[in-house]
Amino acid sequence: MATHRLDDLDRAIIRTFTDDPHVGVLAASRQLGVARGTVTARLARLSDSGVIASWAPHLDPAALGHPVTAMVTLQIRQVAGHDAVVEHLAGIPQVLEVHTITGDGDLFVRVVARSNADLQDVLDEVTAHEHVVRASTNIALATRIAHRTLPLVG
């Protein structure tokens, strides 16, 4: 994916909609001192280029009844490749993210659960695939910095 250079107006638009996701284009244009069409065009360009990846709401797993978060490192049989395991993981609702990694493991998986007992069930399901050789799990005790991207805007 090509990178998109942000100018000061792009950054201001991103900050405005990050600070208040409910702000309308007209209100944002007034706040920024530019034409509504300019904001609309910039938002379209930022979306089309992938800078704005989604307008979907950010959901809190804990508020949805899943307060336990764990990071699982999986080692998989290299002969099989990652695709079959990733497809298996995609079918587990409690799997929030899967990343291919370097180092001691092959896949890094972020999961959530309703309790520690439920986490065991989730881990059993995660490791049920025939190509998963080993799993190492770390339970998050607290989130010190939540997922963020705004600092990258500058």
C-alpha positions as CSV (number, residue, x, y, z in Angstrom):
1,M,0.0,0.0,0.0
2,A,1.3,3.4,-0.9
3,T,1.7,5.9,1.9
4,H,-0.4,9.0,1.9
5,R,1.3,12.3,2.9
6,L,-0.9,14.3,5.3
7,D,-0.9,18.1,5.2
8,D,-2.1,20.3,8.1
9,L,-5.7,20.3,6.9
10,D,-5.8,16.5,6.7
11,R,-4.4,16.3,10.2
12,A,-6.9,18.8,11.5
13,I,-9.8,16.9,9.9
14,I,-8.6,13.6,11.4
15,R,-8.2,15.2,14.8
16,T,-11.7,16.8,14.6
17,F,-13.4,13.5,13.7
18,T,-11.4,11.6,16.2
19,D,-12.2,14.0,19.0
20,D,-15.9,14.0,18.1
21,P,-17.0,11.1,15.8
22,H,-20.5,12.5,15.8
23,V,-19.5,15.9,14.3
24,G,-21.1,16.5,11.0
25,V,-19.3,17.7,7.9
26,L,-20.9,21.1,8.1
27,A,-20.0,21.6,11.7
28,A,-16.4,20.3,11.1
29,S,-16.0,22.7,8.1
30,R,-17.2,25.6,10.3
31,Q,-14.8,24.6,13.1
32,L,-11.9,24.3,10.7
33,G,-12.8,27.4,8.7
34,V,-13.0,25.7,5.3
35,A,-15.7,24.9,2.9
36,R,-18.0,21.9,3.5
37,G,-17.0,20.6,0.0
38,T,-13.3,20.7,1.0
39,V,-14.0,18.6,4.1
40,T,-16.1,16.2,2.1
41,A,-13.5,15.8,-0.6
42,R,-10.7,15.4,1.9
43,L,-12.6,12.7,3.9
44,A,-13.3,10.9,0.6
45,R,-9.6,11.0,-0.3
46,L,-8.5,9.9,3.2
47,S,-11.0,7.0,3.0
48,D,-10.1,6.0,-0.5
49,S,-6.4,6.0,0.2
50,G,-6.9,3.8,3.3
51,V,-5.7,6.4,5.8
52,I,-9.2,6.3,7.3
53,A,-9.7,2.6,7.5
54,S,-13.2,2.5,8.9
55,W,-16.1,4.6,10.1
56,A,-17.3,1.7,12.3
57,P,-17.7,2.3,16.0
58,H,-14.9,1.2,18.3
59,L,-16.4,-1.5,20.6
60,D,-15.2,-2.3,24.1
61,P,-15.0,-6.1,24.6
62,A,-15.3,-5.6,28.4
63,A,-18.6,-3.7,28.0
64,L,-19.8,-6.6,25.8
65,G,-19.1,-9.1,28.6
66,H,-15.5,-10.1,27.7
67,P,-13.3,-8.4,30.4
68,V,-10.4,-10.9,30.1
69,T,-7.8,-10.2,27.4
70,A,-4.9,-12.5,26.5
71,M,-2.2,-12.6,24.0
72,V,-1.4,-16.0,22.6
73,T,1.7,-16.9,20.6
74,L,1.2,-20.0,18.4
75,Q,3.7,-22.2,16.8
76,I,2.4,-24.0,13.8
77,R,3.6,-26.8,11.5
78,Q,5.5,-25.0,8.8
79,V,4.6,-27.5,6.1
80,A,0.9,-26.5,6.3
81,G,1.5,-22.8,6.1
82,H,-0.5,-20.2,8.0
83,D,-3.7,-20.0,5.9
84,A,-5.4,-23.1,7.3
85,V,-4.8,-22.0,10.9
86,V,-5.8,-18.4,10.3
87,E,-9.0,-19.6,8.7
88,H,-9.7,-21.7,11.8
89,L,-9.0,-18.7,14.0
90,A,-11.3,-16.4,12.0
91,G,-14.2,-18.7,12.9
92,I,-13.7,-18.1,16.7
93,P,-15.6,-14.9,17.8
94,Q,-13.3,-14.3,20.7
95,V,-10.2,-14.0,18.4
96,L,-9.9,-10.2,17.8
97,E,-6.6,-10.1,15.9
98,V,-4.1,-12.4,14.3
99,H,-0.6,-11.3,13.2
100,T,2.2,-13.3,11.5
101,I,5.3,-12.7,13.6
102,T,9.0,-13.4,13.7
103,G,10.8,-14.8,16.7
104,D,9.8,-17.8,18.9
105,G,6.3,-18.1,17.4
106,D,4.5,-17.9,14.1
107,L,1.2,-16.2,14.9
108,F,0.3,-13.7,17.6
109,V,-3.3,-13.8,18.5
110,R,-5.3,-11.4,20.7
111,V,-8.3,-13.1,22.3
112,V,-10.9,-12.0,24.9
113,A,-13.0,-14.1,27.3
114,R,-15.8,-13.7,29.9
115,S,-13.6,-15.2,32.7
116,N,-10.4,-17.2,33.2
117,A,-12.5,-20.4,32.9
118,D,-13.9,-19.1,29.7
119,L,-10.4,-18.2,28.5
120,Q,-9.4,-21.9,29.0
121,D,-12.3,-22.9,26.6
122,V,-11.2,-20.2,24.1
123,L,-7.6,-21.5,24.2
124,D,-8.8,-25.0,23.8
125,E,-10.7,-23.9,20.6
126,V,-7.7,-21.9,19.4
127,T,-5.3,-24.8,19.8
128,A,-7.8,-27.4,18.4
129,H,-6.4,-27.1,14.9
130,E,-4.2,-30.0,13.8
131,H,-1.4,-27.7,12.6
132,V,-1.0,-25.8,16.0
133,V,2.0,-27.3,17.7
134,R,2.3,-25.1,20.8
135,A,0.7,-22.1,22.4
136,S,2.0,-19.7,25.0
137,T,-0.5,-17.4,26.6
138,N,-0.1,-14.1,28.5
139,I,-3.1,-12.6,30.3
140,A,-3.3,-8.8,30.2
141,L,-3.7,-7.4,33.8
142,A,-4.4,-3.9,32.6
143,T,-4.4,-1.9,29.4
144,R,-1.9,1.0,29.9
145,I,-2.1,2.3,26.3
146,A,-5.1,1.2,24.2
147,H,-4.8,0.7,20.5
148,R,-4.0,4.1,19.0
149,T,-3.0,5.6,15.7
150,L,-3.6,9.4,16.2
151,P,0.0,10.0,17.3
152,L,1.2,8.9,13.9
153,V,-0.8,11.8,12.3
154,G,1.7,14.2,13.8
